[in-house]
């Protein structure tokens, strides 16, 4: 699985990248059909915005965005949203097989 974390006019620190990668690895434990994860952090007003795109099995692409006062808070918000989407995808795929 490929994980790419970038910043648009913002520098993403190694600690933030490590935090994000660790959380993604836990997310993938729910569903192993994830092939690629891309996250982009941008400055939005006084806070940060993180957009995340997940490429999964069968050409499925999931997207989510989160905002927060810091990059870590925005990462956590977008990861929570993506966790819900991945669980829904897993259930849909499981129901189709039954």
Backbone as JSON, one array per atom type, in Angstrom:
{
  "sequence": "XXXXXXXXXXXXXXXXXXXXXXXXXXXXXXXXXXXXXXXXXXXXXXXXXXXXXXXXXXXXXXXXXXXXXXXXXXXXXXXXXXXXXXXXXXXXXXXXXX",
  "N": [[0.84, -1.17, 0.0], [0.51, 2.19, -0.81], [1.28, 5.25, 0.68], [0.81, 8.68, 0.63], [1.62, 11.81, 1.77], [1.18, 15.19, 1.56], [1.84, 18.73, 1.51], [0.23, 21.71, 0.66], [1.48, 24.66, 0.05], [2.15, 24.55, 2.66], [4.19, 23.17, 5.15], [4.5, 19.83, 5.94], [5.29, 18.14, 8.78], [7.69, 15.58, 9.79], [6.8, 14.2, 12.04], [4.04, 14.57, 11.89], [3.52, 13.22, 9.5], [4.26, 10.62, 10.26], [2.39, 10.12, 12.31], [0.02, 10.21, 10.82], [0.46, 8.09, 9.0], [0.6, 5.9, 10.77], [-2.01, 5.89, 11.8], [-3.41, 5.38, 9.44], [-2.53, 2.79, 8.86], [-3.8, 1.38, 10.93], [-6.41, 1.8, 10.15], [-6.53, 0.35, 7.8], [-6.47, -2.2, 8.74], [-9.1, -2.83, 9.21], [-10.06, -3.18, 6.65], [-8.61, -4.7, 3.99], [-8.45, -4.02, 1.33], [-7.41, -1.65, 0.38], [-5.43, 0.25, -1.76], [-3.98, 2.61, -2.3], [-3.27, 5.69, -0.69], [-3.83, 9.11, -0.51], [-3.08, 12.23, 0.85], [-3.63, 15.66, 1.38], [-2.59, 18.61, 2.83], [-3.74, 21.87, 3.48], [-3.66, 25.42, 4.02], [-6.35, 27.07, 5.5], [-7.99, 29.85, 6.0], [-7.76, 30.66, 9.36], [-7.17, 28.17, 10.16], [-6.49, 24.69, 9.38], [-6.89, 22.55, 6.53], [-7.51, 19.28, 5.5], [-7.46, 17.09, 2.87], [-8.41, 13.9, 1.76], [-7.84, 11.08, -0.27], [-8.73, 7.85, -1.1], [-7.81, 4.97, -2.77], [-9.32, 2.04, -3.6], [-10.26, -1.47, -3.79], [-11.57, -2.84, -6.87], [-11.66, -0.48, -8.35], [-12.78, 1.52, -6.78], [-13.05, 4.72, -5.43], [-12.6, 6.68, -2.64], [-13.35, 9.69, -0.93], [-12.62, 12.31, 1.38], [-12.82, 15.16, 3.57], [-11.39, 17.24, 6.07], [-11.35, 19.69, 8.67], [-9.54, 21.81, 10.94], [-8.02, 23.4, 13.84], [-5.32, 22.85, 13.84], [-2.85, 20.96, 11.97], [-2.71, 18.29, 12.82], [-5.19, 17.96, 14.14], [-6.95, 18.29, 12.0], [-6.13, 16.11, 10.42], [-6.92, 14.0, 12.12], [-9.72, 14.35, 12.1], [-10.39, 13.94, 9.36], [-9.54, 11.31, 9.09], [-11.29, 9.96, 10.79], [-13.68, 10.34, 9.41], [-13.07, 8.99, 7.03], [-12.72, 6.44, 8.01], [-15.35, 5.68, 8.64], [-16.42, 5.64, 6.03], [-14.92, 3.59, 4.84], [-15.69, 1.39, 6.37], [-18.4, 1.25, 5.63], [-18.09, 0.66, 2.89], [-16.89, -1.85, 3.06], [-18.98, -3.32, 4.2], [-20.89, -3.11, 2.15], [-19.62, -4.51, 0.05], [-19.44, -7.0, 1.27], [-22.14, -7.67, 1.56], [-22.89, -7.99, -1.09], [-21.57, -10.28, -1.84], [-22.89, -12.23, -0.45]],
  "CA": [[0.0, 0.0, 0.0], [1.26, 3.44, -0.93], [0.73, 6.38, 1.44], [1.49, 9.92, 0.26], [1.15, 12.97, 2.53], [1.81, 16.4, 1.04], [1.31, 20.01, 1.94], [0.09, 22.72, -0.39], [1.9, 25.92, 0.67], [2.32, 24.25, 4.08], [5.14, 22.07, 5.34], [4.02, 18.76, 6.81], [6.46, 17.64, 9.5], [7.85, 14.13, 9.84], [5.94, 13.69, 13.12], [2.67, 14.53, 11.37], [3.48, 12.13, 8.52], [4.3, 9.37, 11.01], [1.1, 10.0, 12.97], [-0.96, 9.91, 9.79], [0.74, 6.74, 8.49], [0.21, 4.93, 11.8], [-3.48, 5.83, 11.84], [-3.85, 4.72, 8.2], [-2.28, 1.35, 9.02], [-4.88, 0.84, 11.76], [-7.62, 1.86, 9.34], [-6.45, -0.71, 6.81], [-6.75, -3.46, 9.41], [-10.53, -3.09, 9.02], [-10.33, -3.54, 5.26], [-7.31, -4.81, 3.34], [-8.57, -3.74, -0.09], [-6.92, -0.31, 0.09], [-4.19, 0.19, -2.52], [-3.23, 3.86, -2.29], [-3.86, 6.77, 0.11], [-3.22, 10.41, -0.75], [-3.59, 13.27, 1.73], [-3.06, 16.98, 1.11], [-2.9, 19.61, 3.85], [-3.68, 23.24, 3.0], [-4.07, 26.45, 4.97], [-7.67, 27.6, 5.21], [-8.28, 30.87, 7.01], [-6.88, 30.56, 10.52], [-6.96, 26.75, 10.46], [-5.95, 23.8, 8.36], [-7.83, 21.66, 5.87], [-6.85, 18.09, 4.96], [-8.28, 16.32, 1.95], [-7.84, 12.57, 1.64], [-8.4, 10.23, -1.31], [-8.35, 6.45, -0.94], [-8.08, 4.11, -3.92], [-9.55, 0.71, -3.06], [-10.52, -2.56, -4.74], [-12.58, -2.7, -7.92], [-11.69, 0.89, -8.85], [-13.53, 2.4, -5.89], [-12.3, 5.85, -4.89], [-13.28, 7.34, -1.54], [-12.76, 11.0, -0.64], [-13.12, 12.99, 2.58], [-12.09, 16.37, 3.95], [-11.55, 17.62, 7.46], [-10.74, 20.96, 9.05], [-9.21, 21.93, 12.35], [-7.1, 24.5, 14.15], [-3.96, 22.42, 13.53], [-2.78, 19.89, 10.98], [-3.03, 17.02, 13.49], [-6.64, 17.91, 14.37], [-7.58, 18.08, 10.69], [-5.84, 14.72, 10.07], [-7.78, 13.13, 12.92], [-11.1, 14.48, 11.63], [-10.54, 13.3, 8.06], [-9.38, 9.88, 9.29], [-12.55, 9.46, 11.35], [-14.65, 10.3, 8.31], [-12.68, 7.94, 6.1], [-12.97, 5.17, 8.69], [-16.77, 5.37, 8.43], [-16.63, 5.3, 4.62], [-14.32, 2.29, 4.56], [-16.56, 0.38, 6.98], [-19.57, 1.13, 4.76], [-17.68, -0.03, 1.67], [-16.68, -3.25, 3.4], [-20.3, -3.92, 4.38], [-21.53, -3.23, 0.83], [-18.98, -5.61, -0.66], [-19.78, -8.23, 1.98], [-23.53, -7.97, 1.25], [-22.97, -8.43, -2.49], [-21.06, -11.65, -1.94], [-23.82, -13.16, 0.23]],
  "C": [[0.89, 1.24, 0.0], [0.54, 4.55, -0.16], [1.52, 7.62, 1.07], [0.82, 11.08, 1.01], [1.91, 14.18, 2.03], [1.15, 17.62, 1.65], [1.29, 20.98, 0.78], [0.32, 24.08, 0.27], [2.03, 25.79, 2.18], [3.31, 23.11, 4.18], [4.55, 21.08, 6.34], [5.25, 18.13, 7.45], [6.52, 16.11, 9.47], [6.97, 13.51, 10.92], [4.5, 13.58, 12.65], [2.51, 13.4, 10.34], [3.46, 10.77, 9.22], [2.97, 9.1, 11.69], [0.04, 9.57, 11.97], [-0.77, 8.48, 9.26], [0.33, 5.66, 9.48], [-1.3, 4.77, 11.86], [-4.03, 5.14, 10.59], [-3.65, 3.21, 8.31], [-3.36, 0.71, 9.88], [-6.18, 0.8, 10.98], [-7.66, 0.69, 8.36], [-6.69, -2.08, 7.44], [-8.23, -3.82, 9.29], [-10.8, -3.67, 7.63], [-9.01, -3.54, 4.5], [-7.35, -4.54, 1.85], [-8.11, -2.35, -0.49], [-5.57, -0.42, -0.61], [-3.33, 1.45, -2.35], [-4.0, 4.91, -1.48], [-3.09, 8.05, -0.17], [-3.88, 11.43, 0.17], [-2.86, 14.58, 1.42], [-3.54, 17.95, 2.18], [-2.75, 21.0, 3.24], [-4.12, 24.18, 4.12], [-5.42, 26.98, 4.55], [-8.05, 28.58, 6.31], [-7.27, 30.79, 8.13], [-6.55, 29.12, 10.86], [-6.36, 25.99, 9.3], [-7.08, 22.95, 7.78], [-7.02, 20.5, 5.3], [-7.86, 17.35, 4.1], [-7.61, 14.97, 1.74], [-8.59, 11.78, 0.57], [-7.83, 8.83, -1.12], [-8.75, 5.68, -2.18], [-8.16, 2.69, -3.39], [-9.83, -0.28, -4.17], [-11.61, -2.18, -5.73], [-12.73, -1.27, -8.41], [-12.46, 1.88, -8.0], [-12.6, 3.48, -5.35], [-13.15, 6.53, -3.83], [-12.57, 8.66, -1.26], [-13.42, 11.58, 0.61], [-12.25, 14.21, 2.83], [-12.38, 16.67, 5.41], [-10.83, 18.92, 7.74], [-10.47, 20.97, 10.54], [-8.25, 23.07, 12.57], [-5.64, 24.15, 13.85], [-4.01, 21.28, 12.51], [-3.16, 18.55, 11.6], [-4.53, 16.89, 13.72], [-7.39, 17.66, 13.07], [-7.34, 16.65, 10.21], [-6.78, 13.77, 10.82], [-9.22, 13.17, 12.44], [-11.3, 13.75, 10.3], [-10.38, 11.78, 8.19], [-10.63, 9.26, 9.89], [-13.62, 9.35, 10.26], [-14.34, 9.16, 7.34], [-12.92, 6.56, 6.71], [-14.43, 4.74, 8.49], [-17.03, 4.94, 6.99], [-16.07, 3.92, 4.29], [-15.16, 1.17, 5.17], [-17.83, 0.17, 6.15], [-19.24, 0.36, 3.49], [-17.51, -1.52, 1.94], [-18.02, -3.96, 3.56], [-21.0, -4.11, 3.03], [-20.94, -4.39, 0.05], [-19.31, -6.96, -0.04], [-21.22, -8.65, 1.65], [-23.68, -8.48, -0.18], [-22.54, -9.87, -2.64], [-22.05, -12.66, -1.36], [-24.94, -13.6, -0.69]]
}
